[in-house]
Amino acid sequence: MDVVQATPTVMDALHDATMDTVFDGPERFDALVRDLRAITAEFGSGTAADMAFQLHRSWGAHPRPREAVILQFLDRLPGSVTGCEIAAGLEGR
């Protein structure tokens, strides 16, 4: 029997990354979405893997909680998803 793994949607990945954190509440969650829209706009056609790599380099080995959640979110997405695709997945929120 083959196991089918579903690709997480952008919002599913974000909800998973924020679950049981201070960013799980509506006010902080919405602010995080705004931050992610700004970040993904900067990267455009760059991939989630590229974004995570560059952000991790920029933020260092001990990212702040908001940064850690953003990195966890990017790690939950397929590495080939582009910034434009992530931004599209955040629309409507």
C-alpha positions as a Markdown table, in Angstrom:
| # | Residue | x | y | z |
|---|---|---|---|---|
| 1 | Met | 0.0 | 0.0 | 0.0 |
| 2 | Asp | 1.4 | 3.4 | -1.0 |
| 3 | Val | 1.3 | 6.3 | 1.5 |
| 4 | Val | 0.2 | 9.5 | -0.1 |
| 5 | Gln | 1.6 | 12.6 | 1.6 |
| 6 | Ala | -0.4 | 15.7 | 1.0 |
| 7 | Thr | 1.5 | 18.9 | 0.3 |
| 8 | Pro | 0.6 | 21.4 | 3.1 |
| 9 | Thr | -1.1 | 24.6 | 2.0 |
| 10 | Val | 0.6 | 27.8 | 3.0 |
| 11 | Met | -2.0 | 28.6 | 5.6 |
| 12 | Asp | -1.9 | 25.0 | 7.0 |
| 13 | Ala | 1.9 | 25.4 | 7.4 |
| 14 | Leu | 1.5 | 28.7 | 9.1 |
| 15 | His | -1.1 | 27.5 | 11.5 |
| 16 | Asp | 1.1 | 24.5 | 12.3 |
| 17 | Ala | 4.1 | 26.8 | 13.0 |
| 18 | Thr | 2.2 | 29.1 | 15.2 |
| 19 | Met | 0.2 | 26.5 | 17.2 |
| 20 | Asp | 0.7 | 26.9 | 20.9 |
| 21 | Thr | 2.8 | 30.0 | 20.5 |
| 22 | Val | 2.1 | 33.6 | 21.3 |
| 23 | Phe | 1.5 | 34.1 | 17.6 |
| 24 | Asp | -1.6 | 31.8 | 17.7 |
| 25 | Gly | -3.9 | 34.6 | 18.8 |
| 26 | Pro | -5.6 | 36.7 | 16.1 |
| 27 | Glu | -3.8 | 40.0 | 16.7 |
| 28 | Arg | -0.3 | 38.6 | 16.6 |
| 29 | Phe | -1.2 | 36.1 | 13.9 |
| 30 | Asp | -2.4 | 38.9 | 11.6 |
| 31 | Ala | 0.8 | 40.9 | 12.3 |
| 32 | Leu | 2.9 | 37.8 | 11.5 |
| 33 | Val | 1.0 | 37.4 | 8.2 |
| 34 | Arg | 1.8 | 41.0 | 7.3 |
| 35 | Asp | 5.5 | 40.4 | 8.1 |
| 36 | Leu | 5.5 | 37.3 | 5.9 |
| 37 | Arg | 3.9 | 39.2 | 3.0 |
| 38 | Ala | 6.6 | 41.8 | 3.2 |
| 39 | Ile | 9.4 | 39.1 | 3.4 |
| 40 | Thr | 8.0 | 37.1 | 0.5 |
| 41 | Ala | 7.6 | 40.2 | -1.6 |
| 42 | Glu | 11.3 | 40.8 | -1.2 |
| 43 | Phe | 12.2 | 37.3 | -2.3 |
| 44 | Gly | 9.7 | 37.1 | -5.2 |
| 45 | Ser | 10.7 | 34.1 | -7.3 |
| 46 | Gly | 13.2 | 32.8 | -4.6 |
| 47 | Thr | 12.2 | 29.5 | -3.0 |
| 48 | Ala | 11.2 | 28.8 | 0.5 |
| 49 | Ala | 14.5 | 26.9 | 1.0 |
| 50 | Asp | 16.4 | 29.9 | -0.3 |
| 51 | Met | 14.5 | 32.3 | 2.0 |
| 52 | Ala | 15.0 | 30.1 | 5.1 |
| 53 | Phe | 18.7 | 29.8 | 4.3 |
| 54 | Gln | 19.2 | 33.6 | 3.9 |
| 55 | Leu | 17.0 | 34.5 | 6.8 |
| 56 | His | 18.7 | 32.0 | 9.1 |
| 57 | Arg | 22.1 | 33.5 | 8.1 |
| 58 | Ser | 20.8 | 37.0 | 8.8 |
| 59 | Trp | 19.1 | 36.2 | 12.1 |
| 60 | Gly | 21.9 | 34.0 | 13.4 |
| 61 | Ala | 21.9 | 30.8 | 15.5 |
| 62 | His | 19.5 | 32.1 | 18.1 |
| 63 | Pro | 16.5 | 33.8 | 16.4 |
| 64 | Arg | 14.0 | 35.7 | 18.3 |
| 65 | Pro | 10.6 | 34.0 | 18.8 |
| 66 | Arg | 9.0 | 35.8 | 15.8 |
| 67 | Glu | 11.9 | 34.9 | 13.6 |
| 68 | Ala | 11.9 | 31.3 | 14.9 |
| 69 | Val | 8.2 | 30.9 | 13.9 |
| 70 | Ile | 8.9 | 32.3 | 10.4 |
| 71 | Leu | 11.8 | 29.8 | 10.0 |
| 72 | Gln | 9.6 | 26.9 | 11.2 |
| 73 | Phe | 6.9 | 28.0 | 8.8 |
| 74 | Leu | 9.3 | 28.0 | 5.8 |
| 75 | Asp | 10.6 | 24.6 | 6.9 |
| 76 | Arg | 7.1 | 23.2 | 6.8 |
| 77 | Leu | 6.7 | 24.2 | 3.1 |
| 78 | Pro | 8.1 | 22.3 | 0.2 |
| 79 | Gly | 11.5 | 23.9 | -0.5 |
| 80 | Ser | 10.6 | 24.6 | -4.1 |
| 81 | Val | 7.6 | 26.9 | -3.3 |
| 82 | Thr | 8.4 | 30.4 | -4.4 |
| 83 | Gly | 7.9 | 33.7 | -2.5 |
| 84 | Cys | 5.2 | 34.6 | -5.0 |
| 85 | Glu | 3.4 | 31.3 | -4.3 |
| 86 | Ile | 3.7 | 31.9 | -0.6 |
| 87 | Ala | 2.4 | 35.4 | -0.9 |
| 88 | Ala | -0.6 | 34.1 | -3.0 |
| 89 | Gly | -1.3 | 31.5 | -0.3 |
| 90 | Leu | -1.4 | 34.3 | 2.4 |
| 91 | Glu | -3.9 | 36.4 | 0.5 |
| 92 | Gly | -7.4 | 36.5 | 1.9 |
| 93 | Arg | -6.1 | 36.5 | 5.4 |
